[in-house]
Amino acid sequence: MKFTSKQVTTIIVSVAAVFIVMAVFTLVVGEDENESESTSTNTESSIPTDSGSSANTDYGTPADSGNGSVPNPKATQLDSTDYLAANKIIESDPYEELDELIGLKEVKKEVHDLANFVKVQKMREEQGLKVPKISYHLVFTGSPGTGKTTVARIVARIYKDLGILEKGHLVETDRSGLVAEYVGQTAMKTNAIVDSAIGGVLFIDEAYALVPEYAGNDYGQEAISTLLKRMEDDRDKLVVIIAGYTNEMKRFIDANPGLQSRFNRYINFPDYSAEELFLIFEMQAKKNQYQLNAEAADYLRERLDYVVKHKTRNFGNGRYSRNLFEKSIQNQANRLSSAINPTSEMLSELTKEDIEKAISSTK
């Protein structure tokens, strides 16, 4: 079959038109899909995430939200179980919060003295006067449960208030968060922890464990060397607070000249008295709308006095009182679980029976 030139031209134009329509259709569909995907992504990113809740609501996994929260360390180098970081924005006055703590009279004075010293040195600097070199790193010594972590968290916020730190958050870790199991990994792990604490305080609990008393080839020294280098490199962006038993911390500091030169301010945390432990229990009760009846209060004071007089080296101090309270309200719940229409007074009251059972099961 032969086509005239006019027919050939018509066929070519028709085919071209078909290809043009297909191209336009593909372009439009592609844009719609991209727009849909973009809309979906923006919608997901705009949904606020719930960091979850725990007994210590001041803590959570660090997240970089661009508003002064804790940066998220590299996942390949740092597991979230290696550290605990405060990411909740606290609006209260850290100085008032410090003063409201039960006991710790000398600790409070030391922290206030430090804050006053820093303030005056800032004033001198602004007036062009000489300012001595200041180390903001601290050593907290004392038994477990004496408020070291709580005060470290407050100090971080005070340092932010004084302009020493940009964010004022606290990252808590220990040997397991700094030391790896294999050669070459400890430095990476330590650097990742430090990265998460930049702009705030790195709090190392039981720091003496980095230098075991009877250790052969131990990676703790590598963690210390890495930490000391970062303290120098990031001296304007990082404060380190180390904590532990008094004698063990002295041995730890003496083991390395670099530690001696950087940690020269010590704050000792004494054990709580029986009365202070009672006040901690009572504070927990009031905060949660419970109250001790007269018989229970007398019994608790008596037993706390006995516990303090016979405590061991590993006694939990404030932690003991908090655990005692939690077990007491559990005992109350067991006691009232079968009660018919209990009154609000019954639901708030803690009895001697509740305390007795709690003490017998609390160490």
Secondary structure, DSSP 8 states (H G I E B T S, - for coil): ----HHHHHHHHHHHHHHHHHHHHHHHHHHHHHHHHHHHHHHHHHHS-------SSTTEE-----SSS------TTT--GGG-EEE-S---S-HHHHHHTSSS-HHHHHHHHHHHHHHHHHHHHHHTT---------EEEEE-TTSSHHHHHHHHHHHHHHTTS-SS--EEEE-HHHH--SSTTTHHHHHHHHHHHHTTSEEEEETGGGGS-TT-SS-THHHHHHHHHHHHHHTTTT-EEEEEE-HHHHHHHHHT-HHHHHH---EEEE----HHHHHHHHHHHHHHTT-EE-HHHHHHHHHHHHHHHHT--TT--THHHHHHHHHHHHHHHHHHHTT-SS--HHHHHEE-HHHHHHHHHT--
